[in-house]
Amino acid sequence: MKDLLWDYQNNPPLYPSWQAWLRDRQPALLAIWGRNDLFFIPAGAEAYARDVADAEVVLLDTGHFALEEEADEIAIRTGELLRRAFA
């Protein structure tokens, strides 16, 4: 786990290439976040909308463990996204 956390420092320098890929490809994108997450703040989810025109950004009334707290809501929204993307 420590190795994984340490390796995260290598991600930010890659952001520009990931953002370029998103702008170029415009994939179906659901960014669903906990509004009260102290580690992955809402601005991180909202940033996707700058690169993907139809990005769906959802901020749930949860913290860092949104999936554990709102699994049903996340499953519903994920299913909807997949139905739209592959219809």
Secondary structure, 3 states (H helix, E strand, C coil): CHHHHHHHHHCHHHHHHHHHHHHHHCCCCEEEEECCCCCCCHHHHHCHHHHCCCCEEEEECCCCCHHHHCHHHHHHHHHHHHHHHCC
